[in-house]
């Protein structure tokens, strides 16, 4: 982290897409914007998500054509971002009830990426690259047998939380940059 701290400004400058995506997502999820979002805005959201860009078929199934009425998308994504219950409960409901929420073809890595971008001060994405990086750093979360993805996501983020504090101390918070 100390080595990265000396290079962080240049790193972010070379990777402006990190800041641009975070700004896009935060703007997209503002309640006043989400309430009036139309299908092209949801497709733009999908275009921004690494999880979908690395699995084009999933992106096409989830956001090629609407699987639900637009109002259901608005309500579902508003619920995921700021609905009743804690983040784990919202993730579980959003991912588990494909009838109540517009989440058909939206898998764990996409939900993880959304939560990590919506709450960057608390949560890190949980995809293969992130779990590999945690293992490399000697962070080994423990999961209860039979844990669903939201439960594993929370355990992963709890295990990695000391890294957040170390990052803040070594690198510091950059304006507009998620941890």
N, C-alpha and C positions, 0 to 999 in steps of 0.2 A: 504494500500500500504506500509506503514511503517513496518507493521508486515511481509508482504511478503518480503520486502527488506532484512530483517534479515535472511530469509530462502531461498532466491532466488538461491544462488549458489547450495545448496543441492537439491532444487526442480528441477533445470535444470539437475543436475547430475543424479538424479533418473529417469528423463524423457528425456533421450538422444534422443529418437525418434523425439522430437520436433525439435531439431537442425539438426538431420539427414534428416528429411523430407524437411526442409527449404533448406538445402544444395543440396539435390536431385533436388528439383524444380528449384532452381536458375541455377543449371548446365543444367538441361533439357531445360530451356528456353534461354540459351545462343544462339544467332543467329547461330553460327557455328554448334552447336549440333542439334538445331531444324531443320535446313535445310537438315540434313542427317538422321534424326530420321526415324526409320522403325516401323512397327506395334508393335513389341514386346516392344519398348520403350514407345509407347503410352499406351499399356496395363500396363506397370510398373507404369506410371503416375497414371492411374486409381487405381491401387493397393495401392498407397500412399494416396489417397484422402479419408478422413473420411466420407464424404458425400456418396461416393459410397460404402464404406465398411459397412455402416449401412443400405444400401438399395441395396442388391445384385442383384435384378432384374434389376434395373436401370443401374447398372454397366455392367451387361451381355448384355443389349440392346445397350448400348453406346459403349462398348469396347470388347464385346465377339467376334464379327466378324466385320470387317470394313463395315461401312455404306457408305463410300465414298472412292475415290482413295487416296492413302497415301499423295500425293502432296497437296490435299485439306486439309488434317489434318494439315500438316506443315504450309501452308499458313494461315489457320484459327487461329491456336494457336499463330502464330507469330503476326497476326493482333490483337488478344485479348491482347497480352503482350505489343506490341509496335507499333501498326499501327497508321494510321492517325486519328486525333480527340482525344478528351479527353476520359478518362476511361469510363465515363457514356455513351458516344456515341458508343464506341467500345463494351461495354457490350450489349447495346440495339441492335446493328447490329448483333453481334454474336448470341444472344439469339433469335432474332426475324426473321432472314432470314435463314431458314434451307436449302434453296437451295444454297445460296451463301457461307455459312459457315458450316463446319463440326461440327454441334452442335446438331444433332438429339439425343434425349434422355439425353441431358446434361442440367440439370435444374438449377434454381437459386442458390441453396445451393452449388453446385459444382463451378459455376462461382464465387460466393462470396468467396469461399475458395481459388480459384486460384488467384483472385485479392488481397485478403488479404495476401497471401504468396508472390506474385510478388511485392507488394507495402506495406510492413509491417509498414513502417514509416508513412503511410497515412491512411490505411484502415484496419478495423477489419472485420472479417467474419460477415455475418448477417444470422444466422440460429436461430432456436428456443432457443437454449441454450444462445446465445449471446443477443438476445432481452430480454430474461428473466433476464439475469444478469444486463443488462442496467436498466430495470425496478426496480430491487432490489436496485440498486444504486441511484434510483431517477431520472434517465435519461429517458425522455419521448419524443422521436422525434415526430414531427408533419409531416403528409403527406397530400399532396393535394388529394382531392377526385379523384379517378380514376388513381392515380399514378402507373406507371409500376414498375417492380422490380428495374431496374437501378436507377430510380428517388428515390425510397424508400431507396435503399442502400446508396445513396449519402446523403440523409437527416439523416439517422441513423448515418453515420460516421461523419457528421457535428455536430450532437448533442453530440456525444461521444468524439469529439476531445479534449475537456479540460482534459479528463481522460488520453489521450496520454501524455500531458505535465506534468500532476501530476505523471504519471508513470516514465517519464524520470527523474524528480526531486527526487522522492522518491526511486525508485529502480535502475534507471540508465540503460544504454544500455549495454547488455551483448554481448560479441563477438559472432557474428553469430546467435544471437537469435532475432527473430522477436518480436516486441512489443506485 
